[in-house]
Amino acid sequence: MPIVVNLDVMLAKRKMRSRDLAPLVGITEQNISLLKSGKVKGVRFDTLERICAVLNCQPGDILEFVAQDTSRTAAPSSADS
């Protein structure tokens, strides 16, 4: 998946546990865990906003785009022949 969730990194930097973050953000500890593991398809902007407010960070500190290597799936060009 090209979007990596670095919530665990931010929690470690802030010396905070998921169980402490959850009530401050207003979501369950299980949902924090799912978000940390990257097992969610999306996150609501208001949830992301509350996480950033509590952790005093930017959305880019939590979410990161990592480009996938497409060289293996790309069709060969005429220069490759």
PyMOL Python script that loads the backbone (N, CA, C, O; Angstrom):
from pymol import cmd

cmd.read_pdbstr("""\
ATOM      1  N   MET A   1       0.849  -1.175   0.000  1.00  0.00           N
ATOM      2  CA  MET A   1       0.000   0.000   0.000  1.00  0.00           C
ATOM      3  C   MET A   1       0.894   1.237   0.000  1.00  0.00           C
ATOM      4  O   MET A   1       1.827   1.319   0.798  1.00  0.00           O
ATOM      5  N   PRO A   2       0.626   2.193  -0.876  1.00  0.00           N
ATOM      6  CA  PRO A   2       1.508   3.357  -0.975  1.00  0.00           C
ATOM      7  C   PRO A   2       1.365   4.376   0.146  1.00  0.00           C
ATOM      8  O   PRO A   2       2.226   5.243   0.293  1.00  0.00           O
ATOM      9  N   ILE A   3       0.299   4.297   0.943  1.00  0.00           N
ATOM     10  CA  ILE A   3       0.154   5.197   2.088  1.00  0.00           C
ATOM     11  C   ILE A   3       0.550   4.437   3.353  1.00  0.00           C
ATOM     12  O   ILE A   3      -0.038   3.407   3.682  1.00  0.00           O
ATOM     13  N   VAL A   4       1.548   4.959   4.051  1.00  0.00           N
ATOM     14  CA  VAL A   4       2.044   4.336   5.281  1.00  0.00           C
ATOM     15  C   VAL A   4       1.596   5.191   6.457  1.00  0.00           C
ATOM     16  O   VAL A   4       1.725   6.415   6.424  1.00  0.00           O
ATOM     17  N   VAL A   5       1.070   4.549   7.493  1.00  0.00           N
ATOM     18  CA  VAL A   5       0.623   5.246   8.697  1.00  0.00           C
ATOM     19  C   VAL A   5       1.744   5.171   9.731  1.00  0.00           C
ATOM     20  O   VAL A   5       2.163   4.086  10.133  1.00  0.00           O
ATOM     21  N   ASN A   6       2.216   6.330  10.148  1.00  0.00           N
ATOM     22  CA  ASN A   6       3.309   6.426  11.121  1.00  0.00           C
ATOM     23  C   ASN A   6       2.813   6.874  12.492  1.00  0.00           C
ATOM     24  O   ASN A   6       3.538   7.544  13.227  1.00  0.00           O
ATOM     25  N   LEU A   7       1.594   6.512  12.834  1.00  0.00           N
ATOM     26  CA  LEU A   7       1.026   6.925  14.107  1.00  0.00           C
ATOM     27  C   LEU A   7       1.819   6.364  15.277  1.00  0.00           C
ATOM     28  O   LEU A   7       1.996   7.041  16.290  1.00  0.00           O
ATOM     29  N   ASP A   8       2.296   5.134  15.146  1.00  0.00           N
ATOM     30  CA  ASP A   8       3.087   4.545  16.227  1.00  0.00           C
ATOM     31  C   ASP A   8       4.369   5.330  16.483  1.00  0.00           C
ATOM     32  O   ASP A   8       4.821   5.434  17.623  1.00  0.00           O
ATOM     33  N   VAL A   9       4.951   5.881  15.425  1.00  0.00           N
ATOM     34  CA  VAL A   9       6.170   6.690  15.556  1.00  0.00           C
ATOM     35  C   VAL A   9       5.866   7.974  16.324  1.00  0.00           C
ATOM     36  O   VAL A   9       6.613   8.368  17.220  1.00  0.00           O
ATOM     37  N   MET A  10       4.740   8.630  15.952  1.00  0.00           N
ATOM     38  CA  MET A  10       4.375   9.875  16.641  1.00  0.00           C
ATOM     39  C   MET A  10       4.022   9.619  18.099  1.00  0.00           C
ATOM     40  O   MET A  10       4.352  10.420  18.973  1.00  0.00           O
ATOM     41  N   LEU A  11       3.354   8.510  18.359  1.00  0.00           N
ATOM     42  CA  LEU A  11       3.038   8.177  19.755  1.00  0.00           C
ATOM     43  C   LEU A  11       4.323   7.969  20.557  1.00  0.00           C
ATOM     44  O   LEU A  11       4.425   8.424  21.696  1.00  0.00           O
ATOM     45  N   ALA A  12       5.281   7.298  19.978  1.00  0.00           N
ATOM     46  CA  ALA A  12       6.556   7.074  20.673  1.00  0.00           C
ATOM     47  C   ALA A  12       7.280   8.393  20.911  1.00  0.00           C
ATOM     48  O   ALA A  12       7.841   8.606  21.986  1.00  0.00           O
ATOM     49  N   LYS A  13       7.271   9.278  19.920  1.00  0.00           N
ATOM     50  CA  LYS A  13       7.929  10.578  20.079  1.00  0.00           C
ATOM     51  C   LYS A  13       7.288  11.396  21.195  1.00  0.00           C
ATOM     52  O   LYS A  13       7.969  12.136  21.906  1.00  0.00           O
ATOM     53  N   ARG A  14       5.982  11.257  21.340  1.00  0.00           N
ATOM     54  CA  ARG A  14       5.252  12.013  22.364  1.00  0.00           C
ATOM     55  C   ARG A  14       5.148  11.250  23.681  1.00  0.00           C
ATOM     56  O   ARG A  14       4.545  11.727  24.643  1.00  0.00           O
ATOM     57  N   LYS A  15       5.749  10.048  23.710  1.00  0.00           N
ATOM     58  CA  LYS A  15       5.704   9.197  24.914  1.00  0.00           C
ATOM     59  C   LYS A  15       4.266   8.995  25.388  1.00  0.00           C
ATOM     60  O   LYS A  15       3.936   9.173  26.561  1.00  0.00           O
ATOM     61  N   MET A  16       3.423   8.613  24.419  1.00  0.00           N
ATOM     62  CA  MET A  16       2.004   8.397  24.698  1.00  0.00           C
ATOM     63  C   MET A  16       1.604   7.023  24.207  1.00  0.00           C
ATOM     64  O   MET A  16       2.139   6.531  23.214  1.00  0.00           O
ATOM     65  N   ARG A  17       0.666   6.405  24.897  1.00  0.00           N
ATOM     66  CA  ARG A  17       0.169   5.097  24.492  1.00  0.00           C
ATOM     67  C   ARG A  17      -1.164   5.247  23.782  1.00  0.00           C
ATOM     68  O   ARG A  17      -1.865   6.245  23.947  1.00  0.00           O
ATOM     69  N   SER A  18      -1.502   4.238  22.989  1.00  0.00           N
ATOM     70  CA  SER A  18      -2.770   4.241  22.258  1.00  0.00           C
ATOM     71  C   SER A  18      -3.948   4.394  23.208  1.00  0.00           C
ATOM     72  O   SER A  18      -4.904   5.111  22.914  1.00  0.00           O
ATOM     73  N   ARG A  19      -3.875   3.721  24.341  1.00  0.00           N
ATOM     74  CA  ARG A  19      -4.990   3.776  25.295  1.00  0.00           C
ATOM     75  C   ARG A  19      -5.166   5.167  25.886  1.00  0.00           C
ATOM     76  O   ARG A  19      -6.258   5.518  26.333  1.00  0.00           O
ATOM     77  N   ASP A  20      -4.100   5.962  25.893  1.00  0.00           N
ATOM     78  CA  ASP A  20      -4.209   7.340  26.367  1.00  0.00           C
ATOM     79  C   ASP A  20      -4.733   8.265  25.267  1.00  0.00           C
ATOM     80  O   ASP A  20      -5.455   9.223  25.545  1.00  0.00           O
ATOM     81  N   LEU A  21      -4.369   7.975  24.029  1.00  0.00           N
ATOM     82  CA  LEU A  21      -4.783   8.799  22.889  1.00  0.00           C
ATOM     83  C   LEU A  21      -6.265   8.630  22.576  1.00  0.00           C
ATOM     84  O   LEU A  21      -6.954   9.606  22.280  1.00  0.00           O
ATOM     85  N   ALA A  22      -6.749   7.411  22.639  1.00  0.00           N
ATOM     86  CA  ALA A  22      -8.118   7.098  22.207  1.00  0.00           C
ATOM     87  C   ALA A  22      -9.188   7.997  22.840  1.00  0.00           C
ATOM     88  O   ALA A  22      -9.979   8.590  22.107  1.00  0.00           O
ATOM     89  N   PRO A  23      -9.241   8.117  24.163  1.00  0.00           N
ATOM     90  CA  PRO A  23     -10.298   8.964  24.735  1.00  0.00           C
ATOM     91  C   PRO A  23     -10.118  10.450  24.415  1.00  0.00           C
ATOM     92  O   PRO A  23     -11.097  11.191  24.332  1.00  0.00           O
ATOM     93  N   LEU A  24      -8.884  10.878  24.239  1.00  0.00           N
ATOM     94  CA  LEU A  24      -8.633  12.281  23.898  1.00  0.00           C
ATOM     95  C   LEU A  24      -9.100  12.610  22.487  1.00  0.00           C
ATOM     96  O   LEU A  24      -9.494  13.741  22.200  1.00  0.00           O
ATOM     97  N   VAL A  25      -9.051  11.613  21.611  1.00  0.00           N
ATOM     98  CA  VAL A  25      -9.465  11.793  20.219  1.00  0.00           C
ATOM     99  C   VAL A  25     -10.959  11.512  20.058  1.00  0.00           C
ATOM    100  O   VAL A  25     -11.615  12.077  19.183  1.00  0.00           O
ATOM    101  N   GLY A  26     -11.485  10.635  20.910  1.00  0.00           N
ATOM    102  CA  GLY A  26     -12.897  10.312  20.844  1.00  0.00           C
ATOM    103  C   GLY A  26     -13.204   9.093  19.990  1.00  0.00           C
ATOM    104  O   GLY A  26     -14.318   8.951  19.487  1.00  0.00           O
ATOM    105  N   ILE A  27     -12.214   8.206  19.821  1.00  0.00           N
ATOM    106  CA  ILE A  27     -12.446   6.943  19.122  1.00  0.00           C
ATOM    107  C   ILE A  27     -11.947   5.810  20.014  1.00  0.00           C
ATOM    108  O   ILE A  27     -11.239   6.038  20.995  1.00  0.00           O
ATOM    109  N   THR A  28     -12.322   4.604  19.660  1.00  0.00           N
ATOM    110  CA  THR A  28     -11.953   3.467  20.505  1.00  0.00           C
ATOM    111  C   THR A  28     -10.472   3.124  20.356  1.00  0.00           C
ATOM    112  O   THR A  28      -9.826   3.456  19.362  1.00  0.00           O
ATOM    113  N   GLU A  29      -9.971   2.457  21.368  1.00  0.00           N
ATOM    114  CA  GLU A  29      -8.587   1.985  21.322  1.00  0.00           C
ATOM    115  C   GLU A  29      -8.393   0.995  20.175  1.00  0.00           C
ATOM    116  O   GLU A  29      -7.327   0.947  19.561  1.00  0.00           O
ATOM    117  N   GLN A  30      -9.432   0.206  19.891  1.00  0.00           N
ATOM    118  CA  GLN A  30      -9.361  -0.744  18.773  1.00  0.00           C
ATOM    119  C   GLN A  30      -9.198  -0.008  17.446  1.00  0.00           C
ATOM    120  O   GLN A  30      -8.445  -0.450  16.579  1.00  0.00           O
ATOM    121  N   ASN A  31      -9.900   1.111  17.284  1.00  0.00           N
ATOM    122  CA  ASN A  31      -9.759   1.876  16.046  1.00  0.00           C
ATOM    123  C   ASN A  31      -8.382   2.529  15.935  1.00  0.00           C
ATOM    124  O   ASN A  31      -7.835   2.641  14.838  1.00  0.00           O
ATOM    125  N   ILE A  32      -7.827   2.955  17.053  1.00  0.00           N
ATOM    126  CA  ILE A  32      -6.447   3.473  17.050  1.00  0.00           C
ATOM    127  C   ILE A  32      -5.503   2.365  16.609  1.00  0.00           C
ATOM    128  O   ILE A  32      -4.601   2.604  15.805  1.00  0.00           O
ATOM    129  N   SER A  33      -5.698   1.162  17.122  1.00  0.00           N
ATOM    130  CA  SER A  33      -4.862   0.018  16.766  1.00  0.00           C
ATOM    131  C   SER A  33      -4.968  -0.302  15.279  1.00  0.00           C
ATOM    132  O   SER A  33      -3.956  -0.553  14.624  1.00  0.00           O
ATOM    133  N   LEU A  34      -6.176  -0.293  14.749  1.00  0.00           N
ATOM    134  CA  LEU A  34      -6.368  -0.554  13.316  1.00  0.00           C
ATOM    135  C   LEU A  34      -5.690   0.518  12.467  1.00  0.00           C
ATOM    136  O   LEU A  34      -5.090   0.217  11.436  1.00  0.00           O
ATOM    137  N   LEU A  35      -5.792   1.751  12.904  1.00  0.00           N
ATOM    138  CA  LEU A  35      -5.149   2.849  12.185  1.00  0.00           C
ATOM    139  C   LEU A  35      -3.634   2.698  12.216  1.00  0.00           C
ATOM    140  O   LEU A  35      -2.969   2.862  11.194  1.00  0.00           O
ATOM    141  N   LYS A  36      -3.091   2.385  13.390  1.00  0.00           N
ATOM    142  CA  LYS A  36      -1.638   2.197  13.519  1.00  0.00           C
ATOM    143  C   LYS A  36      -1.126   1.085  12.614  1.00  0.00           C
ATOM    144  O   LYS A  36      -0.040   1.191  12.045  1.00  0.00           O
ATOM    145  N   SER A  37      -1.906   0.025  12.482  1.00  0.00           N
ATOM    146  CA  SER A  37      -1.463  -1.122  11.688  1.00  0.00           C
ATOM    147  C   SER A  37      -1.688  -0.922  10.197  1.00  0.00           C
ATOM    148  O   SER A  37      -1.245  -1.740   9.391  1.00  0.00           O
ATOM    149  N   GLY A  38      -2.370   0.153   9.818  1.00  0.00           N
ATOM    150  CA  GLY A  38      -2.620   0.411   8.407  1.00  0.00           C
ATOM    151  C   GLY A  38      -3.741  -0.439   7.832  1.00  0.00           C
ATOM    152  O   GLY A  38      -3.859  -0.566   6.613  1.00  0.00           O
ATOM    153  N   LYS A  39      -4.560  -1.020   8.689  1.00  0.00           N
ATOM    154  CA  LYS A  39      -5.624  -1.911   8.235  1.00  0.00           C
ATOM    155  C   LYS A  39      -6.931  -1.184   7.943  1.00  0.00           C
ATOM    156  O   LYS A  39      -7.972  -1.826   7.798  1.00  0.00           O
ATOM    157  N   VAL A  40      -6.896   0.129   7.856  1.00  0.00           N
ATOM    158  CA  VAL A  40      -8.091   0.898   7.532  1.00  0.00           C
ATOM    159  C   VAL A  40      -7.998   1.404   6.099  1.00  0.00           C
ATOM    160  O   VAL A  40      -6.905   1.616   5.574  1.00  0.00           O
ATOM    161  N   LYS A  41      -9.136   1.592   5.483  1.00  0.00           N
ATOM    162  CA  LYS A  41      -9.188   2.101   4.101  1.00  0.00           C
ATOM    163  C   LYS A  41      -9.162   3.619   4.071  1.00  0.00           C
ATOM    164  O   LYS A  41      -8.847   4.217   3.042  1.00  0.00           O
ATOM    165  N   GLY A  42      -9.490   4.240   5.184  1.00  0.00           N
ATOM    166  CA  GLY A  42      -9.526   5.696   5.223  1.00  0.00           C
ATOM    167  C   GLY A  42      -9.643   6.195   6.647  1.00  0.00           C
ATOM    168  O   GLY A  42      -9.863   5.427   7.583  1.00  0.00           O
ATOM    169  N   VAL A  43      -9.492   7.494   6.785  1.00  0.00           N
ATOM    170  CA  VAL A  43      -9.631   8.135   8.094  1.00  0.00           C
ATOM    171  C   VAL A  43     -10.365   9.450   7.859  1.00  0.00           C
ATOM    172  O   VAL A  43     -10.064  10.187   6.920  1.00  0.00           O
ATOM    173  N   ARG A  44     -11.314   9.726   8.713  1.00  0.00           N
ATOM    174  CA  ARG A  44     -12.071  10.974   8.590  1.00  0.00           C
ATOM    175  C   ARG A  44     -11.160  12.157   8.924  1.00  0.00           C
ATOM    176  O   ARG A  44     -10.309  12.071   9.810  1.00  0.00           O
ATOM    177  N   PHE A  45     -11.350  13.249   8.206  1.00  0.00           N
ATOM    178  CA  PHE A  45     -10.536  14.434   8.441  1.00  0.00           C
ATOM    179  C   PHE A  45     -10.705  14.960   9.863  1.00  0.00           C
ATOM    180  O   PHE A  45      -9.737  15.430  10.460  1.00  0.00           O
ATOM    181  N   ASP A  46     -11.912  14.889  10.415  1.00  0.00           N
ATOM    182  CA  ASP A  46     -12.084  15.391  11.781  1.00  0.00           C
ATOM    183  C   ASP A  46     -11.337  14.518  12.790  1.00  0.00           C
ATOM    184  O   ASP A  46     -10.846  15.023  13.799  1.00  0.00           O
ATOM    185  N   THR A  47     -11.249  13.210  12.525  1.00  0.00           N
ATOM    186  CA  THR A  47     -10.457  12.329  13.389  1.00  0.00           C
ATOM    187  C   THR A  47      -8.974  12.646  13.257  1.00  0.00           C
ATOM    188  O   THR A  47      -8.257  12.725  14.255  1.00  0.00           O
ATOM    189  N   LEU A  48      -8.521  12.824  12.033  1.00  0.00           N
ATOM    190  CA  LEU A  48      -7.120  13.182  11.790  1.00  0.00           C
ATOM    191  C   LEU A  48      -6.791  14.525  12.443  1.00  0.00           C
ATOM    192  O   LEU A  48      -5.709  14.706  13.003  1.00  0.00           O
ATOM    193  N   GLU A  49      -7.718  15.444  12.365  1.00  0.00           N
ATOM    194  CA  GLU A  49      -7.523  16.758  12.989  1.00  0.00           C
ATOM    195  C   GLU A  49      -7.357  16.629  14.504  1.00  0.00           C
ATOM    196  O   GLU A  49      -6.473  17.257  15.087  1.00  0.00           O
ATOM    197  N   ARG A  50      -8.205  15.817  15.142  1.00  0.00           N
ATOM    198  CA  ARG A  50      -8.107  15.637  16.600  1.00  0.00           C
ATOM    199  C   ARG A  50      -6.811  14.930  16.985  1.00  0.00           C
ATOM    200  O   ARG A  50      -6.187  15.282  17.985  1.00  0.00           O
ATOM    201  N   ILE A  51      -6.402  13.932  16.194  1.00  0.00           N
ATOM    202  CA  ILE A  51      -5.131  13.241  16.471  1.00  0.00           C
ATOM    203  C   ILE A  51      -3.983  14.241  16.400  1.00  0.00           C
ATOM    204  O   ILE A  51      -3.116  14.269  17.273  1.00  0.00           O
ATOM    205  N   CYS A  52      -3.986  15.066  15.345  1.00  0.00           N
ATOM    206  CA  CYS A  52      -2.915  16.056  15.187  1.00  0.00           C
ATOM    207  C   CYS A  52      -2.929  17.084  16.315  1.00  0.00           C
ATOM    208  O   CYS A  52      -1.872  17.515  16.776  1.00  0.00           O
ATOM    209  N   ALA A  53      -4.110  17.474  16.754  1.00  0.00           N
ATOM    210  CA  ALA A  53      -4.209  18.450  17.851  1.00  0.00           C
ATOM    211  C   ALA A  53      -3.648  17.866  19.146  1.00  0.00           C
ATOM    212  O   ALA A  53      -2.905  18.537  19.862  1.00  0.00           O
ATOM    213  N   VAL A  54      -4.003  16.618  19.444  1.00  0.00           N
ATOM    214  CA  VAL A  54      -3.534  15.979  20.676  1.00  0.00           C
ATOM    215  C   VAL A  54      -2.028  15.740  20.627  1.00  0.00           C
ATOM    216  O   VAL A  54      -1.329  15.965  21.615  1.00  0.00           O
ATOM    217  N   LEU A  55      -1.524  15.281  19.468  1.00  0.00           N
ATOM    218  CA  LEU A  55      -0.100  14.961  19.351  1.00  0.00           C
ATOM    219  C   LEU A  55       0.753  16.165  18.933  1.00  0.00           C
ATOM    220  O   LEU A  55       1.975  16.064  18.825  1.00  0.00           O
ATOM    221  N   ASN A  56       0.089  17.309  18.701  1.00  0.00           N
ATOM    222  CA  ASN A  56       0.791  18.523  18.284  1.00  0.00           C
ATOM    223  C   ASN A  56       1.684  18.249  17.076  1.00  0.00           C
ATOM    224  O   ASN A  56       2.893  18.476  17.109  1.00  0.00           O
ATOM    225  N   CYS A  57       1.053  17.753  16.006  1.00  0.00           N
ATOM    226  CA  CYS A  57       1.803  17.418  14.799  1.00  0.00           C
ATOM    227  C   CYS A  57       0.988  17.767  13.568  1.00  0.00           C
ATOM    228  O   CYS A  57      -0.141  18.245  13.681  1.00  0.00           O
ATOM    229  N   GLN A  58       1.549  17.533  12.408  1.00  0.00           N
ATOM    230  CA  GLN A  58       0.893  17.756  11.129  1.00  0.00           C
ATOM    231  C   GLN A  58       0.431  16.423  10.554  1.00  0.00           C
ATOM    232  O   GLN A  58       0.997  15.385  10.895  1.00  0.00           O
ATOM    233  N   PRO A  59      -0.597  16.423   9.679  1.00  0.00           N
ATOM    234  CA  PRO A  59      -1.031  15.169   9.051  1.00  0.00           C
ATOM    235  C   PRO A  59       0.104  14.427   8.350  1.00  0.00           C
ATOM    236  O   PRO A  59       0.118  13.196   8.330  1.00  0.00           O
ATOM    237  N   GLY A  60       1.044  15.159   7.782  1.00  0.00           N
ATOM    238  CA  GLY A  60       2.187  14.550   7.118  1.00  0.00           C
ATOM    239  C   GLY A  60       3.138  13.837   8.066  1.00  0.00           C
ATOM    240  O   GLY A  60       3.960  13.030   7.633  1.00  0.00           O
ATOM    241  N   ASP A  61       3.031  14.127   9.343  1.00  0.00           N
ATOM    242  CA  ASP A  61       3.828  13.410  10.342  1.00  0.00           C
ATOM    243  C   ASP A  61       3.252  12.024  10.596  1.00  0.00           C
ATOM    244  O   ASP A  61       3.950  11.125  11.065  1.00  0.00           O
ATOM    245  N   ILE A  62       1.968  11.862  10.281  1.00  0.00           N
ATOM    246  CA  ILE A  62       1.272  10.604  10.544  1.00  0.00           C
ATOM    247  C   ILE A  62       1.113   9.772   9.277  1.00  0.00           C
ATOM    248  O   ILE A  62       1.253   8.549   9.307  1.00  0.00           O
ATOM    249  N   LEU A  63       0.820  10.441   8.166  1.00  0.00           N
ATOM    250  CA  LEU A  63       0.597   9.746   6.893  1.00  0.00           C
ATOM    251  C   LEU A  63       1.731  10.040   5.933  1.00  0.00           C
ATOM    252  O   LEU A  63       2.160  11.186   5.799  1.00  0.00           O
ATOM    253  N   GLU A  64       2.211   9.014   5.270  1.00  0.00           N
ATOM    254  CA  GLU A  64       3.340   9.150   4.351  1.00  0.00           C
ATOM    255  C   GLU A  64       3.035   8.402   3.057  1.00  0.00           C
ATOM    256  O   GLU A  64       2.560   7.268   3.093  1.00  0.00           O
ATOM    257  N   PHE A  65       3.307   9.032   1.917  1.00  0.00           N
ATOM    258  CA  PHE A  65       3.163   8.375   0.627  1.00  0.00           C
ATOM    259  C   PHE A  65       4.490   7.738   0.248  1.00  0.00           C
ATOM    260  O   PHE A  65       5.521   8.408   0.215  1.00  0.00           O
ATOM    261  N   VAL A  66       4.461   6.448  -0.036  1.00  0.00           N
ATOM    262  CA  VAL A  66       5.660   5.723  -0.465  1.00  0.00           C
ATOM    263  C   VAL A  66       5.362   5.153  -1.840  1.00  0.00           C
ATOM    264  O   VAL A  66       4.511   4.275  -1.988  1.00  0.00           O
ATOM    265  N   ALA A  67       6.060   5.649  -2.834  1.00  0.00           N
ATOM    266  CA  ALA A  67       5.825   5.199  -4.208  1.00  0.00           C
ATOM    267  C   ALA A  67       6.182   3.732  -4.359  1.00  0.00           C
ATOM    268  O   ALA A  67       7.190   3.264  -3.828  1.00  0.00           O
ATOM    269  N   GLN A  68       5.344   3.017  -5.088  1.00  0.00           N
ATOM    270  CA  GLN A  68       5.612   1.609  -5.348  1.00  0.00           C
ATOM    271  C   GLN A  68       6.524   1.496  -6.554  1.00  0.00           C
ATOM    272  O   GLN A  68       6.495   2.344  -7.446  1.00  0.00           O
ATOM    273  N   ASP A  69       7.323   0.462  -6.578  1.00  0.00           N
ATOM    274  CA  ASP A  69       8.213   0.200  -7.705  1.00  0.00           C
ATOM    275  C   ASP A  69       7.384  -0.367  -8.850  1.00  0.00           C
ATOM    276  O   ASP A  69       6.926  -1.509  -8.790  1.00  0.00           O
ATOM    277  N   THR A  70       7.195   0.434  -9.890  1.00  0.00           N
ATOM    278  CA  THR A  70       6.383  -0.009 -11.021  1.00  0.00           C
ATOM    279  C   THR A  70       7.240  -0.517 -12.171  1.00  0.00           C
ATOM    280  O   THR A  70       6.710  -0.871 -13.224  1.00  0.00           O
ATOM    281  N   SER A  71       8.555  -0.558 -11.987  1.00  0.00           N
ATOM    282  CA  SER A  71       9.437  -0.972 -13.081  1.00  0.00           C
ATOM    283  C   SER A  71       9.217  -2.430 -13.463  1.00  0.00           C
ATOM    284  O   SER A  71       9.456  -2.801 -14.612  1.00  0.00           O
ATOM    285  N   ARG A  72       8.769  -3.260 -12.536  1.00  0.00           N
ATOM    286  CA  ARG A  72       8.571  -4.668 -12.831  1.00  0.00           C
ATOM    287  C   ARG A  72       7.287  -4.930 -13.610  1.00  0.00           C
ATOM    288  O   ARG A  72       7.180  -5.920 -14.333  1.00  0.00           O
ATOM    289  N   THR A  73       6.312  -4.032 -13.455  1.00  0.00           N
ATOM    290  CA  THR A  73       5.026  -4.247 -14.113  1.00  0.00           C
ATOM    291  C   THR A  73       4.876  -3.432 -15.385  1.00  0.00           C
ATOM    292  O   THR A  73       3.930  -3.645 -16.143  1.00  0.00           O
ATOM    293  N   ALA A  74       5.777  -2.514 -15.630  1.00  0.00           N
ATOM    294  CA  ALA A  74       5.678  -1.670 -16.830  1.00  0.00           C
ATOM    295  C   ALA A  74       6.050  -2.473 -18.065  1.00  0.00           C
ATOM    296  O   ALA A  74       6.933  -3.329 -18.033  1.00  0.00           O
ATOM    297  N   ALA A  75       5.356  -2.174 -19.151  1.00  0.00           N
ATOM    298  CA  ALA A  75       5.666  -2.831 -20.421  1.00  0.00           C
ATOM    299  C   ALA A  75       7.029  -2.361 -20.896  1.00  0.00           C
ATOM    300  O   ALA A  75       7.371  -1.190 -20.732  1.00  0.00           O
ATOM    301  N   PRO A  76       7.818  -3.263 -21.487  1.00  0.00           N
ATOM    302  CA  PRO A  76       9.140  -2.863 -21.972  1.00  0.00           C
ATOM    303  C   PRO A  76       9.029  -1.843 -23.093  1.00  0.00           C
ATOM    304  O   PRO A  76       8.149  -1.932 -23.949  1.00  0.00           O
ATOM    305  N   SER A  77       9.928  -0.879 -23.076  1.00  0.00           N
ATOM    306  CA  SER A  77       9.941   0.125 -24.137  1.00  0.00           C
ATOM    307  C   SER A  77      10.766  -0.392 -25.296  1.00  0.00           C
ATOM    308  O   SER A  77      11.441  -1.415 -25.186  1.00  0.00           O
ATOM    309  N   SER A  78      10.709   0.324 -26.408  1.00  0.00           N
ATOM    310  CA  SER A  78      11.454  -0.109 -27.597  1.00  0.00           C
ATOM    311  C   SER A  78      12.962  -0.048 -27.347  1.00  0.00           C
ATOM    312  O   SER A  78      13.724  -0.755 -28.008  1.00  0.00           O
ATOM    313  N   ALA A  79      13.401   0.784 -26.406  1.00  0.00           N
ATOM    314  CA  ALA A  79      14.819   0.880 -26.083  1.00  0.00           C
ATOM    315  C   ALA A  79      15.314  -0.365 -25.367  1.00  0.00           C
ATOM    316  O   ALA A  79      16.513  -0.646 -25.376  1.00  0.00           O
ATOM    317  N   ASP A  80      14.386  -1.135 -24.731  1.00  0.00           N
ATOM    318  CA  ASP A  80      14.763  -2.330 -24.005  1.00  0.00           C
ATOM    319  C   ASP A  80      14.993  -3.519 -24.924  1.00  0.00           C
ATOM    320  O   ASP A  80      15.565  -4.521 -24.496  1.00  0.00           O
ATOM    321  N   SER A  81      14.561  -3.429 -26.179  1.00  0.00           N
ATOM    322  CA  SER A  81      14.666  -4.574 -27.092  1.00  0.00           C
ATOM    323  C   SER A  81      16.032  -4.754 -27.656  1.00  0.00           C
ATOM    324  O   SER A  81      16.260  -5.677 -28.437  1.00  0.00           O
TER     325      SER A  81
END
""", "prot")
cmd.dss("prot")
cmd.show_as("cartoon", "prot")
cmd.util.cbc("prot")
cmd.orient("prot")
